[in-house]
Amino acid sequence: MKNCRQTFSAAPHPMFPAGGAPLVPSSDAVYLEMNRMAGAYPFVTLSEYGRSVLARPLLYICAGTGPRRVWYNAAHHANEWITSSVLLKFMDDLFSAAQMGGSVAGLDAARLLRENRLCFMPLVNPDGVDLVLGRLGQSETASARKIARNYPAIPFPDGWKANLQGTDLNLQYPANWEKAKEIKFAQGYTGPAPRDYVGPYPLSAPESRALAAFTQAGSPDVTLSLHTQGEVIYWRFADFDPPGARALGEKLAEASGYALSETPPVSDNAGYKDWFIQDWNLPGYTVEMGLGENPLPISDFAAIYTRMAPLLAVAANG
């Protein structure tokens, strides 16, 4: 994995200014915030696990020296960009508390880092997020606009979930992928689309392929994938019942007030959580944050974060 500590210049201001609303998580803002953290907290490492369609770096930060490996990812889906803001804020709160000898969501932050190795992938789909946020140039969006014209019922760009090539990254993993293809093709998503196209084959998209390879190399013990919306935590895949998964899921639900649920059969296919559970038989969760219509507005951030920070901390507490 390539070390990126020196790749980006330090941000002059944090992504979460005191007394103000957080910035929307464009790729530039996320990169700057992650680089700021790498400079502010000497116990974290900032690195790259792959590249997007537009060759943007797919970055991760890891911290902690413990044997238990907990991985968090956000923004598989472009119009669920608020998940990136939530995860970045938690990272900064955790690292700051650990440095100052404080707590996060009532838990000793330094202890969490002693007992765990925590890795964060806050922007799985940087091109798609930038598309939805209007941060791409005309030439970069031309192919997406052409795809969107074939789906006039889906608002553009707000309804865009896919990567820039029109592949839904969270329908790309080799766990009942053929079943997902059958369902989505029956719904009319037979080629590149703003959402719900499974791709020509599993892990065909560079973003999902990179995250899968990184996961295989790192072999985490627990994964959390942040999505919106629904205020629900999905914890199972097919007939798999990983040891300890329900018990930890119940703790996550208690911490957040979200419901713990099994994934509906029509959706229980080809997601990152599904693949992780299938291949490792370990706890993996999809957390659907907030309520409303995607993309959730940045004005929802504070209310969502109040409930998500305890959930994210408890995942590290075990």
Buried (B, 14 or more C-beta within 10 A) or exposed (E): EEEBEEBBEEBEEBBBEEEEEBBBBBBBBBBBBBBBBBEBBEEBBBBBBBBBBBEBBBBBBBBBEBEBBBBBBBBBBBBBBBBBBBBBBBBBBBBBBBBEEEBBBEBBBBBBBEBBBBBBBBBBBBBBBBBBBEBBEEEBBEBBEEBBEEBEEBEBBEBBBBBBBBBBBBBBBBBBBEBBBEBBBEEEBEEBBBBBBBBEEBBEBBBBBBBBEBBEEBEBBBBBBBBBBBBBBBBBBBEBEBEEBBEBBEBBBEBBEBEBBEBEEEBBBBBBBBBBBBBBBBBBBBBBBBEEEBBBEBEBBEEBBEBBBBBBBBBBBB
